[in-house]
């Protein structure tokens, strides 16, 4: 019985993984032109540093 439960959980994990991969691939091909562009990590770091400078003043 436990072998059946393990197989079912592995199957569900595999199915969710395939769904996520396909969803990401479709998202790469069909991008929404109205979606806002995500800021890069560097811009977030610069904004955080600037906010810290303003907070200290």
N, C-alpha and C positions, 0 to 999 in steps of 0.2 A: 504493500500500500504506500509506503514512504517513497519507494522508487517511482511510483506513478505521480505522486505529488511533486517530486523533484523534477521529473520530466515535464510536467505541466508548467511549473515555474520557469524552467529553462525555455520552454516554447513561448511563453508569454514575454519573457525578456528578449528573446530573439525577434519576435514579432514587433515589439515596441522599438527595438533598435532599427529594424528595417523601415518602419514608418518614419522615424526621425531622419534617417539618411535620405529617404525619398523626398520628404518634406523640404529638407535643406537643399537638395538638388533642384527641386522645382522652384524654390525661392531664389536660387542663383540665376535660373533661366528667365523666369518671369518676375522681374523686379517691379515694384510699384513706383511709378515716377513721382507720385505725390508724397511718398514716405520721406520723413526728414532724414537727412544724412547723419549717421552716428558720428559724434566727435571722436577723434583719435585719442589714444591714451595719453599722448604728449600734451594735447590741449587740456585735458582734464587735470593733469599735473600742474600745468602752468596756472590754470584758474584757481586751483587749491592753494598754490604758493602765493598768488596775488591776494586771495582772501585772507590768508594768514598775515600778510604784511599790513593790510588794512585793519585787521582786528587788533594788531599790536599798537597801532597809532592812536 
